Amino acid sequence: MSGIVGIRRLDGGPVNRGLLERMIGAISHRGRDGSGLWMDASIGMGHRMFHTTPESLNEKQPLTNESGQICLVLDGRVDNYDELKSSLIAAGSILRNNTDAELVLRSYEIWREWCAVKIIGDFAFAIWDGHCKRLFCARDFLGTKPFYYHFDGKSFLWSSELHALFESPDVPHNPNEGMIAEYLTSYINDVKGTLFQGIMRLPPAHYLAVDSEGLRFHRYWDLNPSKSVRYSTDEQYTEHFYDLFRESVRSKMRSVGPVAADLSGGLDSSSVVGMAQKLINENSVDCSGFETFSWVFPGKECDESNYINDVVSKWGLIAHKVQPHPAPLDLFLDQVALYQDFPGYPNGATANPLRPLARSRGCRVSLTGEGGDEWVAGSNNHYIDLLLKLSLGRAVGEGNQSGGFTGTLDMLRNFIQVCVWPLVPRKGQRLVRALMDRPEVPKWIDREFAERTGLADRLLQEGYKAKSASYSQKEMYSLLTYGWNAHAREIQDRVNAYHQMEERHPLNDRRIVEFGLALPEEQRRRDGVNKFILRNACQDLLPTSVHSRRNKAHFAEMFSDQLQMLGGDSLFDSLTIARLGWVDGDEVRLMYRQLKKFAKEGFKAPVTYVWMLWMIFGIDLWWRSIFRRENNIPQ
């Protein structure tokens, strides 16, 4: 994990060195192990270094080739390190050292615009090619590493964090109502925009080229929907997945110090921890230490201490447990002041005690279980596929086993929602909503504001389309192009960068994602049990209690407690964004009263309530902190 910034003047003018230095300084917290700057006439690039791999100790950035014509700044890591290195040598590349930055630079020299697809790992980088006067930028396939930019036709500025761009007086500081509207619905669809007009994000799995003709974008990686993995036995599927999972965990354990792991007690994080410790026991990784870090919630339904204890006991782990508490308002105010962006989320704020604790133990790298829910858990859209195959009995039976057709709605209504409604074309869905007098946008959004921002169309806009083999695969594919996921990863990266930690996610490895989406649904979910293949592959790595676990903890209560601690009713009694005409204050207050009623009566609050209320609070805090004085809005 590091930080990158840069300036490219397309008008041929010289780069302002002072501006470049200020941009580097603005992201100094991303890399306290050093900084670097490189300039050549109308191009300037800056870097903040944070050592996380043994190879990075020898890394100097910005990095140029021998001629000085090609220069790289990289925030990232190459997980297919050995494979890529061998490919480069076979292609005739001569490596000067063994750093990840060197591999990325040489990959561009060999494969040019197709270099990004050769790299498996988390990355965002920019390469200046002096031969053709072109800037080439790329971001990893999930958007784990951030990349923000501003382009006004004359200058292209980029940074790992949005606020560094405001070091330039030429970058506008105007709110983007379209993105604000999406945030307020808690359904962020756009993968390109930000809360500011003119500040954009490079979408995941994309590269952009900047030259005399302007900007050119291309999606360098996409799933092949026709690709499938078909074996004759469960054992063959399990063996294939096990090998991929083992290699993914191994490749992410390159570290300059002890490796930390987030252990929740769920199936995913417990599998990662088990595999990591197994590799250590086998001397298959060079690791100076391995420790786990967990949240615990004594007395609450979401507490997973028993599962955590079972994993720790099975492997004899050095384990740390922290009981989180709601964060003070000052923390969120400080986040807005520093990043000029949305303040983040309670689950990120509660990580504040965990990350410093891990750093105090010498850890700079932390493994997580993220990705299991997305790529190996299965999809309710499988029931649509069964329905289309006229397997009505199987659809209903499997739906009942998994809980898909049970709960607050009766079986028939739930069946229609899960199996029938997604088959209705978008125009038909809009017509049905109109006939039933159900607005397409949430009722707490002001009607005029929704119309002005085109919110209904923004919410219905689909991402990149793929000719998926099934509805189940289509739903999984949408997770790759959904704006909310990119936003969540950017917020997560920001939290970790602040605490000088790099999270790595073995189950989000591209090799596992490609394999997971190519599986038949029966390997993801069978007889109502999700993550079937993960359970099979990791059976020996897990205690029985975790392996057989069917439930999953939910942390909506964390959001509810945080809102109460920050002021409760008073948060929503005088919303500035209500006075601006963005939300209906009465509807927001009603929603919060309903949330409190659920809490008082001991019922589970709908997850949607807490997310929506948090987004409303966050946008109000962001706008008041940044724009209130500029627009003379009273407190």
KESE-240011 format. One record per residue (C-alpha): residue number from 0; chain; x, y, z; residue in three letters. Coordinates in pm, whole numbers, m for minus. Example, Ala and Ser with C-alpha at 12.3 -4.5 7.8 and 13.67 -1.06 7.14 Angstrom:
# residues 2
0, A, 1230, m450, 780, ALA
1, A, 1367, m106, 714, SER
***
This chain:
# residues 635
0, A, 0, 0, 0, MET
1, A, 139, 335, m105, SER
2, A, 13, 656, m261, GLY
3, A, 46, 803, m609, ILE
4, A, m17, 1149, m756, VAL
5, A, 66, 1320, m1082, GLY
6, A, 12, 1601, m1329, ILE
7, A, 10, 1587, m1707, ARG
8, A, m7, 1916, m1898, ARG
9, A, m159, 1857, m2243, LEU
10, A, m105, 2218, m2342, ASP
11, A, 271, 2160, m2334, GLY
12, A, 330, 2388, m2038, GLY
13, A, 567, 2300, m1754, PRO
14, A, 442, 2120, m1444, VAL
15, A, 420, 2332, m1131, ASN
16, A, 667, 2163, m895, ARG
17, A, 517, 2331, m590, GLY
18, A, 172, 2193, m676, LEU
19, A, 313, 1843, m722, LEU
20, A, 490, 1862, m387, GLU
21, A, 169, 1975, m215, ARG
22, A, m21, 1684, m369, MET
23, A, 243, 1442, m243, ILE
24, A, 221, 1600, 100, GLY
25, A, m158, 1571, 105, ALA
26, A, m132, 1190, 98, ILE
27, A, 173, 1159, 326, SER
28, A, m21, 930, 562, HIS
29, A, m35, 667, 288, ARG
30, A, 340, 612, 295, GLY
31, A, 564, 713, 581, ARG
32, A, 862, 511, 459, ASP
33, A, 963, 768, 200, GLY
34, A, 857, 985, m89, SER
35, A, 972, 1048, m443, GLY
36, A, 916, 1294, m726, LEU
37, A, 997, 1284, m1097, TRP
38, A, 941, 1558, m1356, MET
39, A, 1006, 1595, m1725, ASP
40, A, 870, 1912, m1887, ALA
41, A, 490, 1868, m1904, SER
42, A, 469, 1555, m1686, ILE
43, A, 524, 1516, m1312, GLY
44, A, 471, 1211, m1091, MET
45, A, 487, 1164, m715, GLY
46, A, 490, 866, m479, HIS
47, A, 457, 788, m108, ARG
48, A, 619, 462, m1, MET
49, A, 487, 212, 253, PHE
50, A, 683, m113, 274, HIS
51, A, 463, m422, 296, THR
52, A, 661, m690, 110, THR
53, A, 1029, m789, 151, PRO
54, A, 1086, m685, m210, GLU
55, A, 950, m335, m144, SER
56, A, 1243, m263, 88, LEU
57, A, 1454, m224, m227, ASN
58, A, 1191, m26, m415, GLU
59, A, 1237, 334, m524, LYS
60, A, 958, 523, m692, GLN
61, A, 891, 691, m926, PRO
62, A, 1073, 420, m1122, LEU
63, A, 1220, 476, m1469, THR
64, A, 1363, 237, m1723, ASN
65, A, 1722, 260, m1844, GLU
66, A, 1650, 524, m2105, SER
67, A, 1449, 739, m1868, GLY
68, A, 1169, 751, m2125, GLN
69, A, 928, 532, m1930, ILE
70, A, 838, 617, m1570, CYS
71, A, 605, 437, m1328, LEU
72, A, 427, 516, m1002, VAL
73, A, 250, 218, m844, LEU
74, A, 24, 166, m548, ASP
75, A, m7, m208, m544, GLY
76, A, 120, m561, m529, ARG
77, A, 172, m846, m776, VAL
78, A, 25, m1170, m642, ASP
79, A, 121, m1383, m943, ASN
80, A, 478, m1271, m879, TYR
81, A, 664, m1590, m978, ASP
82, A, 448, m1654, m1284, GLU
83, A, 476, m1297, m1412, LEU
84, A, 850, m1285, m1352, LYS
85, A, 898, m1607, m1551, SER
86, A, 682, m1474, m1836, SER
87, A, 882, m1153, m1853, LEU
88, A, 1215, m1334, m1863, ILE
89, A, 1083, m1570, m2131, ALA
90, A, 976, m1265, m2334, ALA
91, A, 1330, m1128, m2319, GLY
92, A, 1295, m878, m2036, SER
93, A, 1605, m811, m1826, ILE
94, A, 1518, m738, m1463, LEU
95, A, 1739, m508, m1259, ARG
96, A, 1583, m610, m926, ASN
97, A, 1302, m820, m783, ASN
98, A, 1050, m551, m687, THR
99, A, 684, m555, m782, ASP
100, A, 725, m210, m938, ALA
101, A, 996, m347, m1168, GLU
102, A, 764, m628, m1281, LEU
103, A, 485, m382, m1363, VAL
104, A, 721, m149, m1550, LEU
105, A, 866, m436, m1756, ARG
106, A, 515, m570, m1822, SER
107, A, 427, m239, m1986, TYR
108, A, 745, m251, m2194, GLU
109, A, 655, m599, m2323, ILE
110, A, 275, m587, m2353, TRP
111, A, 196, m214, m2355, ARG
112, A, m180, m155, m2309, GLU
113, A, m244, m521, m2228, TRP
114, A, m3, m528, m1936, CYS
115, A, m277, m486, m1673, ALA
116, A, m449, m811, m1765, VAL
117, A, m123, m996, m1700, LYS
118, A, m109, m874, m1341, ILE
119, A, m302, m1051, m1065, ILE
120, A, m314, m844, m749, GLY
121, A, m440, m516, m608, ASP
122, A, m305, m215, m796, PHE
123, A, m347, 134, m931, ALA
124, A, m64, 273, m1139, PHE
125, A, 34, 538, m1390, ALA
126, A, 306, 505, m1653, ILE
127, A, 448, 788, m1861, TRP
128, A, 569, 673, m2203, ASP
129, A, 797, 942, m2338, GLY
130, A, 834, 763, m2671, HIS
131, A, 475, 836, m2769, CYS
132, A, 400, 1114, m2516, LYS
133, A, 126, 910, m2357, ARG
134, A, 17, 858, m1997, LEU
135, A, m119, 509, m1928, PHE
136, A, m318, 444, m1607, CYS
137, A, m482, 123, m1483, ALA
138, A, m678, m4, m1184, ARG
139, A, m723, m362, m1059, ASP
140, A, m1025, m564, m1160, PHE
141, A, m1223, m510, m836, LEU
142, A, m1109, m155, m763, GLY
143, A, m938, m246, m436, THR
144, A, m685, 31, m497, LYS
145, A, m835, 378, m563, PRO
146, A, m765, 614, m852, PHE
147, A, m917, 966, m866, TYR
148, A, m859, 1219, m1142, TYR
149, A, m958, 1558, m1284, HIS
150, A, m935, 1655, m1650, PHE
151, A, m1025, 1996, m1790, ASP
152, A, m896, 1949, m2143, GLY
153, A, m562, 2110, m2064, LYS
154, A, m435, 1928, m1757, SER
155, A, m487, 1577, m1618, PHE
156, A, m433, 1539, m1242, LEU
157, A, m457, 1211, m1055, TRP
158, A, m424, 1084, m698, SER
159, A, m487, 789, m468, SER
160, A, m716, 1014, m263, GLU
161, A, m966, 1272, m379, LEU
162, A, m865, 1561, m156, HIS
163, A, m512, 1587, m302, ALA
164, A, m663, 1714, m627, LEU
165, A, m792, 2023, m446, PHE
166, A, m432, 2136, m399, GLU
167, A, m478, 2279, m748, SER
168, A, m681, 2604, m754, PRO
169, A, m806, 2503, m1100, ASP
170, A, m1000, 2202, m969, VAL
171, A, m1364, 2301, m905, PRO
172, A, m1519, 2252, m563, HIS
173, A, m1884, 2209, m658, ASN
174, A, m2124, 1941, m529, PRO
175, A, m2242, 1673, m772, ASN
176, A, m2616, 1642, m705, GLU
177, A, m2651, 1328, m916, GLY
178, A, m2408, 1131, m699, MET
179, A, m2547, 1290, m384, ILE
180, A, m2890, 1157, m479, ALA
181, A, m2751, 805, m522, GLU
182, A, m2580, 820, m182, TYR
183, A, m2904, 930, m16, LEU
184, A, m3082, 619, m147, THR
185, A, m2796, 397, m17, SER
186, A, m2787, 252, m370, TYR
187, A, m2471, 382, m535, ILE
188, A, m2476, 273, m897, ASN
189, A, m2223, 500, m1067, ASP
190, A, m1865, 365, m1077, VAL
191, A, m1715, 683, m1226, LYS
192, A, m1852, 986, m1045, GLY
193, A, m1780, 1134, m702, THR
194, A, m1959, 1381, m475, LEU
195, A, m1783, 1662, m664, PHE
196, A, m1840, 1779, m1018, GLN
197, A, m1535, 1722, m1234, GLY
198, A, m1362, 1475, m1003, ILE
199, A, m1389, 1124, m1138, MET
200, A, m1279, 769, m1059, ARG
201, A, m1116, 526, m1296, LEU
202, A, m1358, 229, m1296, PRO
203, A, m1232, m111, m1182, PRO
204, A, m1086, m336, m1456, ALA
205, A, m1021, m33, m1678, HIS
206, A, m727, 151, m1815, TYR
207, A, m719, 502, m1954, LEU
208, A, m470, 658, m2190, ALA
209, A, m404, 1031, m2193, VAL
210, A, m242, 1184, m2499, ASP
211, A, m279, 1480, m2736, SER
212, A, m624, 1354, m2839, GLU
213, A, m758, 1352, m2483, GLY
214, A, m877, 1056, m2276, LEU
215, A, m941, 705, m2401, ARG
216, A, m1090, 432, m2180, PHE
217, A, m1095, 57, m2222, HIS
218, A, m1214, m233, m2008, ARG
219, A, m906, m456, m2013, TYR
220, A, m1059, m752, m1824, TRP
221, A, m1400, m909, m1824, ASP
222, A, m1548, m1245, m1741, LEU
223, A, m1606, m1492, m2017, ASN
224, A, m1967, m1601, m1954, PRO
225, A, m1933, m1903, m2180, SER
226, A, m1646, m2041, m1974, LYS
227, A, m1746, m2319, m1738, SER
228, A, m1574, m2563, m1505, VAL
229, A, m1723, m2911, m1528, ARG
230, A, m1599, m3218, m1346, TYR
231, A, m1762, m3553, m1283, SER
232, A, m1719, m3562, m904, THR
233, A, m1732, m3325, m607, ASP
234, A, m1379, m3432, m519, GLU
235, A, m1243, m3294, m845, GLN
236, A, m1412, m2958, m791, TYR
237, A, m1286, m2950, m434, THR
238, A, m928, m3029, m532, GLU
239, A, m924, m2757, m797, HIS
240, A, m1065, m2496, m560, PHE
241, A, m832, m2602, m278, TYR
242, A, m526, m2552, m498, ASP
243, A, m644, m2204, m604, LEU
244, A, m728, m2105, m247, PHE
245, A, m398, m2232, m112, ARG
246, A, m201, m2037, m373, GLU
247, A, m408, m1723, m315, SER
248, A, m342, m1726, 60, VAL
249, A, 25, m1810, 8, ARG
250, A, 78, m1527, m239, SER
251, A, m77, m1274, m1, LYS
252, A, 147, m1363, 293, MET
253, A, 456, m1188, 154, ARG
254, A, 522, m941, 433, SER
255, A, 802, m741, 590, VAL
256, A, 681, m842, 936, GLY
257, A, 421, m1054, 1114, PRO
258, A, 93, m1108, 932, VAL
259, A, m237, m1020, 1096, ALA
260, A, m573, m1173, 1012, ALA
261, A, m926, m1048, 1075, ASP
262, A, m1104, m1340, 1240, LEU
263, A, m1479, m1298, 1275, SER
264, A, m1567, m1659, 1341, GLY
265, A, m1750, m1686, 1010, GLY
266, A, m1675, m1950, 749, LEU
267, A, m1474, m1721, 520, ASP
268, A, m1230, m1558, 762, SER
269, A, m1189, m1886, 953, SER
270, A, m1096, m2066, 629, SER
271, A, m835, m1801, 547, VAL
272, A, m688, m1821, 898, VAL
273, A, m680, m2202, 885, GLY
274, A, m505, m2208, 548, MET
275, A, m254, m1942, 656, ALA
276, A, m159, m2133, 970, GLN
277, A, m136, m2460, 777, LYS
278, A, 109, m2298, 532, LEU
279, A, 316, m2170, 825, ILE
280, A, 320, m2514, 988, ASN
281, A, 439, m2667, 660, GLU
282, A, 711, m2400, 619, ASN
283, A, 551, m2311, 285, SER
284, A, 571, m1938, 357, VAL
285, A, 841, m1719, 505, ASP
286, A, 648, m1559, 789, CYS
287, A, 791, m1399, 1102, SER
288, A, 464, m1426, 1292, GLY
289, A, 89, m1471, 1258, PHE
290, A, m179, m1330, 1489, GLU
291, A, m554, m1285, 1470, THR
292, A, m763, m981, 1560, PHE
293, A, m1135, m998, 1633, SER
294, A, m1432, m791, 1737, TRP
295, A, m1640, m932, 2021, VAL
296, A, m1978, m813, 2140, PHE
297, A, m2044, m969, 2483, PRO
298, A, m2411, m1020, 2551, GLY
299, A, m2524, m925, 2201, LYS
300, A, m2675, m1149, 1939, GLU
301, A, m2401, m1063, 1691, CYS
302, A, m2126, m1186, 1924, ASP
303, A, m1924, m1466, 1764, GLU
304, A, m1680, m1533, 2047, SER
305, A, m1755, m1906, 2066, ASN
306, A, m1668, m1959, 1700, TYR
307, A, m1358, m1741, 1730, ILE
308, A, m1243, m1936, 2035, ASN
309, A, m1287, m2267, 1851, ASP
310, A, m1068, m2150, 1561, VAL
311, A, m803, m2014, 1798, VAL
312, A, m804, m2338, 1997, SER
313, A, m776, m2559, 1687, LYS
314, A, m463, m2385, 1563, TRP
315, A, m312, m2256, 1888, GLY
316, A, m318, m1900, 1761, LEU
317, A, m201, m1578, 1921, ILE
318, A, m535, m1401, 1932, ALA
319, A, m650, m1052, 2022, HIS
320, A, m1010, m955, 2093, LYS
321, A, m1146, m604, 2111, VAL
322, A, m1490, m492, 2217, GLN
323, A, m1577, m198, 1990, PRO
324, A, m1768, 106, 2100, HIS
325, A, m1943, 380, 1901, PRO
326, A, m1703, 646, 1776, ALA
327, A, m1734, 1014, 1876, PRO
328, A, m1865, 1271, 1631, LEU
329, A, m1520, 1430, 1610, ASP
330, A, m1386, 1122, 1434, LEU
331, A, m1631, 1160, 1147, PHE
332, A, m1581, 1536, 1135, LEU
333, A, m1206, 1480, 1110, ASP
334, A, m1257, 1234, 824, GLN
335, A, m1460, 1487, 626, VAL
336, A, m1208, 1763, 699, ALA
337, A, m914, 1551, 581, LEU
338, A, m1063, 1369, 284, TYR
339, A, m1327, 1624, 176, GLN
340, A, m1544, 1319, 120, ASP
341, A, m1815, 1104, 276, PHE
342, A, m1715, 1033, 639, PRO
343, A, m1719, 654, 626, GLY
344, A, m1913, 396, 825, TYR
345, A, m1945, 273, 1184, PRO
346, A, m1791, m66, 1104, ASN
347, A, m1484, 117, 973, GLY
348, A, m1472, 344, 1275, ALA
349, A, m1480, 49, 1512, THR
350, A, m1171, m86, 1336, ALA
351, A, m979, 203, 1490, ASN
352, A, m876, 3, 1801, PRO
353, A, m792, m308, 1594, LEU
354, A, m554, m156, 1340, ARG
355, A, m331, 31, 1590, PRO
356, A, m317, m285, 1800, LEU
357, A, m201, m485, 1499, ALA
358, A, 57, m217, 1413, ARG
359, A, 186, m224, 1771, SER
360, A, 248, m596, 1719, ARG
361, A, 464, m521, 1414, GLY
362, A, 200, m610, 1155, CYS
363, A, 165, m415, 833, ARG
364, A, m45, m671, 645, VAL
365, A, m383, m814, 739, SER
366, A, m572, m1099, 571, LEU
367, A, m952, m1090, 553, THR
368, A, m1232, m1326, 452, GLY
369, A, m1395, m1083, 210, GLU
370, A, m1518, m1235, m115, GLY
371, A, m1671, m1556, 11, GLY
372, A, m2024, m1415, 11, ASP
373, A, m1984, m1290, m345, GLU
374, A, m1807, m1567, m536, TRP
375, A, m1880, m1904, m369, VAL
376, A, m2201, m1854, m171, ALA
377, A, m2459, m1904, m446, GLY
378, A, m2744, m1687, m566, SER
379, A, m3119, m1672, m517, ASN
380, A, m3137, m1619, m893, ASN
381, A, m3067, m1990, m920, HIS
382, A, m3438, m2037, m852, TYR
383, A, m3515, m1834, m1164, ILE
384, A, m3293, m2065, m1365, ASP
385, A, m3478, m2365, m1223, LEU
386, A, m3813, m2204, m1304, LEU
387, A, m3706, m2144, m1666, LEU
388, A, m3612, m2512, m1685, LYS
389, A, m3969, m2586, m1566, LEU
390, A, m3829, m2733, m1242, SER
391, A, m4092, m2564, m1026, LEU
392, A, m4078, m2829, m755, GLY
393, A, m3700, m2797, m717, ARG
394, A, m3721, m2418, m716, ALA
395, A, m3975, m2413, m433, VAL
396, A, m3808, m2697, m241, GLY
397, A, m3458, m2555, m253, GLU
398, A, m3590, m2208, m183, GLY
399, A, m3755, m2329, 136, ASN
400, A, m3441, m2517, 242, GLN
401, A, m3222, m2208, 205, SER
402, A, m3474, m1970, 358, GLY
403, A, m3525, m1796, 28, GLY
404, A, m3904, m1828, 36, PHE
405, A, m3967, m1793, 407, THR
406, A, m3964, m1505, 651, GLY
407, A, m4180, m1196, 678, THR
408, A, m4359, m1253, 347, LEU
409, A, m4572, m1552, 271, ASP
410, A, m4431, m1815, 36, MET
411, A, m4625, m1706, m272, LEU
412, A, m4532, m1340, m250, ARG
413, A, m4169, m1427, m185, ASN
414, A, m4168, m1670, m478, PHE
415, A, m4299, m1395, m707, ILE
416, A, m4039, m1151, m580, GLN
417, A, m3747, m1392, m613, VAL
418, A, m3839, m1588, m925, CYS
419, A, m4091, m1393, m1131, VAL
420, A, m4024, m1022, m1081, TRP
421, A, m3664, m1028, m1216, PRO
422, A, m3798, m1179, m1541, LEU
423, A, m4016, m875, m1605, VAL
424, A, m3845, m624, m1841, PRO
425, A, m3745, m290, m1689, ARG
426, A, m4020, m103, m1873, LYS
427, A, m4274, m351, m1744, GLY
428, A, m4146, m312, m1387, GLN
429, A, m4182, 65, m1413, ARG
430, A, m4538, 29, m1541, LEU
431, A, m4634, m207, m1257, VAL
432, A, m4487, 31, m999, ARG
433, A, m4683, 319, m1151, ALA
434, A, m5010, 121, m1145, LEU
435, A, m4950, 22, m782, MET
436, A, m4859, 382, m692, ASP
437, A, m4514, 276, m576, ARG
438, A, m4256, 541, m661, PRO
439, A, m3933, 435, m824, GLU
440, A, m3731, 643, m580, VAL
441, A, m3745, 620, m199, PRO
442, A, m4018, 829, m42, LYS
443, A, m3774, 1022, 179, TRP
444, A, m3611, 1173, m132, ILE
445, A, m3765, 1505, m231, ASP
446, A, m3967, 1460, m554, ARG
447, A, m3835, 1770, m728, GLU
448, A, m3476, 1682, m633, PHE
449, A, m3524, 1328, m769, ALA
450, A, m3656, 1461, m1099, GLU
451, A, m3381, 1723, m1128, ARG
452, A, m3110, 1463, m1082, THR
453, A, m3276, 1195, m1296, GLY
454, A, m3255, 964, m997, LEU
455, A, m3502, 702, m1123, ALA
456, A, m3294, 647, m1435, ASP
457, A, m2969, 649, m1237, ARG
458, A, m3099, 374, m1010, LEU
459, A, m3212, 160, m1302, LEU
460, A, m2893, 202, m1499, GLN
461, A, m2717, m128, m1549, GLU
462, A, m2343, m174, m1544, GLY
463, A, m2142, m345, m1812, TYR
464, A, m2350, m615, m1968, LYS
465, A, m2238, m970, m2024, ALA
466, A, m2420, m1250, m2198, LYS
467, A, m2436, m1459, m1886, SER
468, A, m2507, m1827, m1909, ALA
469, A, m2766, m1807, m1630, SER
470, A, m2954, m1562, m1409, TYR
471, A, m2743, m1683, m1118, SER
472, A, m2425, m1591, m1304, GLN
473, A, m2578, m1258, m1410, LYS
474, A, m2637, m1162, m1047, GLU
475, A, m2282, m1256, m951, MET
476, A, m2144, m1067, m1251, TYR
477, A, m2332, m754, m1144, SER
478, A, m2123, m747, m826, LEU
479, A, m1823, m668, m1044, LEU
480, A, m1984, m359, m1195, THR
481, A, m2199, m229, m908, TYR
482, A, m2089, 116, m794, GLY
483, A, m2156, 46, m428, TRP
484, A, m1883, m220, m416, ASN
485, A, m1622, 13, m565, ALA
486, A, m1725, 286, m319, HIS
487, A, m1701, 47, m22, ALA
488, A, m1352, m63, m122, ARG
489, A, m1237, 298, m157, GLU
490, A, m1364, 381, 193, ILE
491, A, m1201, 65, 327, GLN
492, A, m869, 150, 162, ASP
493, A, m885, 496, 315, ARG
494, A, m930, 358, 669, VAL
495, A, m642, 115, 628, ASN
496, A, m412, 375, 474, ALA
497, A, m474, 607, 766, TYR
498, A, m370, 332, 1008, HIS
499, A, m77, 221, 789, GLN
500, A, m214, m128, 726, MET
501, A, m267, m311, 400, GLU
502, A, m562, m549, 382, GLU
503, A, m540, m845, 149, ARG
504, A, m838, m1056, 49, HIS
505, A, m757, m1413, m66, PRO
506, A, m1118, m1488, m165, LEU
507, A, m1120, m1178, m387, ASN
508, A, m828, m1311, m588, ASP
509, A, m902, m1291, m962, ARG
510, A, m825, m1659, m1006, ARG
511, A, m1087, m1753, m747, ILE
512, A, m1344, m1509, m889, VAL
513, A, m1306, m1652, m1238, GLU
514, A, m1331, m2006, m1103, PHE
515, A, m1627, m1927, m877, GLY
516, A, m1838, m1780, m1156, LEU
517, A, m1760, m2070, m1387, ALA
518, A, m1889, m2329, m1138, LEU
519, A, m2228, m2498, m1164, PRO
520, A, m2462, m2358, m901, GLU
521, A, m2470, m2694, m722, GLU
522, A, m2109, m2640, m620, GLN
523, A, m2191, m2304, m465, ARG
524, A, m2517, m2403, m299, ARG
525, A, m2665, m2746, m244, ARG
526, A, m2963, m2868, m41, ASP
527, A, m3003, m2527, 113, GLY
528, A, m2637, m2507, 223, VAL
529, A, m2434, m2222, 77, ASN
530, A, m2057, m2214, 11, LYS
531, A, m2069, m2586, m58, PHE
532, A, m1731, m2600, m231, ILE
533, A, m1559, m2386, 33, LEU
534, A, m1693, m2611, 310, ARG
535, A, m1565, m2919, 127, ASN
536, A, m1223, m2774, 52, ALA
537, A, m1165, m2636, 402, CYS
538, A, m1319, m2911, 611, GLN
539, A, m987, m3006, 768, ASP
540, A, m896, m2641, 828, LEU
541, A, m1206, m2561, 1035, LEU
542, A, m1342, m2662, 1375, PRO
543, A, m1667, m2854, 1347, THR
544, A, m1870, m2567, 1490, SER
545, A, m1761, m2331, 1211, VAL
546, A, m1772, m2588, 930, HIS
547, A, m2132, m2677, 1010, SER
548, A, m2239, m2321, 1076, ARG
549, A, m2540, m2203, 874, ARG
550, A, m2613, m1862, 1024, ASN
551, A, m2425, m1536, 980, LYS
552, A, m2389, m1248, 1223, ALA
553, A, m2538, m915, 1123, HIS
554, A, m2412, m586, 1256, PHE
555, A, m2706, m353, 1194, ALA
556, A, m2711, m292, 1569, GLU
557, A, m2366, m132, 1537, MET
558, A, m2509, 133, 1305, PHE
559, A, m2811, 188, 1528, SER
560, A, m2592, 231, 1839, ASP
561, A, m2366, 472, 1652, GLN
562, A, m2657, 691, 1543, LEU
563, A, m2791, 699, 1898, GLN
564, A, m2450, 791, 2038, MET
565, A, m2413, 1077, 1787, LEU
566, A, m2736, 1239, 1895, GLY
567, A, m3027, 1019, 1801, GLY
568, A, m3335, 1226, 1725, ASP
569, A, m3139, 1551, 1719, SER
570, A, m2943, 1426, 1418, LEU
571, A, m3256, 1424, 1207, PHE
572, A, m3455, 1709, 1364, ASP
573, A, m3266, 1981, 1180, SER
574, A, m3117, 1835, 865, LEU
575, A, m2950, 2093, 645, THR
576, A, m3016, 1876, 342, ILE
577, A, m3388, 1888, 425, ALA
578, A, m3376, 2269, 411, ARG
579, A, m3191, 2240, 81, LEU
580, A, m3483, 2036, m55, GLY
581, A, m3292, 1709, m101, TRP
582, A, m3481, 1495, 151, VAL
583, A, m3821, 1501, 320, ASP
584, A, m3737, 1565, 686, GLY
585, A, m4069, 1424, 811, ASP
586, A, m4012, 1093, 632, GLU
587, A, m3657, 1068, 766, VAL
588, A, m3770, 1130, 1124, ARG
589, A, m4046, 872, 1083, LEU
590, A, m3791, 617, 968, MET
591, A, m3573, 687, 1271, TYR
592, A, m3871, 656, 1509, ARG
593, A, m3948, 318, 1355, GLN
594, A, m3587, 212, 1405, LEU
595, A, m3604, 306, 1774, LYS
596, A, m3930, 117, 1810, LYS
597, A, m3771, m198, 1675, PHE
598, A, m3485, m158, 1923, ALA
599, A, m3717, m92, 2218, LYS
600, A, m3941, m389, 2144, GLU
601, A, m3651, m625, 2089, GLY
602, A, m3708, m683, 1719, PHE
603, A, m3439, m691, 1456, LYS
604, A, m3432, m362, 1271, ALA
605, A, m3441, m392, 893, PRO
606, A, m3085, m361, 764, VAL
607, A, m3207, m116, 501, THR
608, A, m3321, 127, 772, TYR
609, A, m2982, 164, 934, VAL
610, A, m2794, 196, 605, TRP
611, A, m3033, 458, 470, MET
612, A, m3026, 661, 787, LEU
613, A, m2649, 648, 797, TRP
614, A, m2621, 769, 438, MET
615, A, m2855, 1059, 517, ILE
616, A, m2651, 1150, 825, PHE
617, A, m2322, 1117, 635, GLY
618, A, m2426, 1337, 343, ILE
619, A, m2567, 1599, 579, ASP
620, A, m2242, 1602, 779, LEU
621, A, m2032, 1620, 462, TRP
622, A, m2233, 1907, 312, TRP
623, A, m2248, 2110, 632, ARG
624, A, m1875, 2067, 691, SER
625, A, m1770, 2172, 343, ILE
626, A, m2037, 2393, 189, PHE
627, A, m2242, 2554, 467, ARG
628, A, m2020, 2858, 507, ARG
629, A, m1975, 2895, 134, GLU
630, A, m2353, 2910, 87, ASN
631, A, m2443, 3098, 409, ASN
632, A, m2655, 2814, 542, ILE
633, A, m2722, 2855, 917, PRO
634, A, m2644, 2569, 1154, GLN
***
